Amino acid sequence: MNGKRFTEEQIIKILQEADAGIKVEDLCRKHGMCSNTFYNWKAKYGGMSISDAKRLKELEEENRRLKRLVADQALDMQVLKEINSKNF
């Protein structure tokens, strides 16, 4: 099922609306999402500001890039070990 894709800024604004006292059911209806999505967002982004969310996204991207780099290096090391172990 394809749903709407919300940005971190939009998510934080929705969470701030909930903190202001708007009921979760009303927010979900207004923004077209289910309550499970709201509570997942609250667990991940609860208490964050927009700048914190942007920093989180940058760190996740950097982490993804570093994991790929480590995987590539491990693969290179494995290939070199295989080449080194063969008798020529």
Summary of the structure (lengths in Angstrom):
residues: 88
radius of gyration: 21.5
end to end distance: 55.9
largest distance: 74.5
contacts: 182
relative contact order: 0.11
helix: 76%
strand: 0%
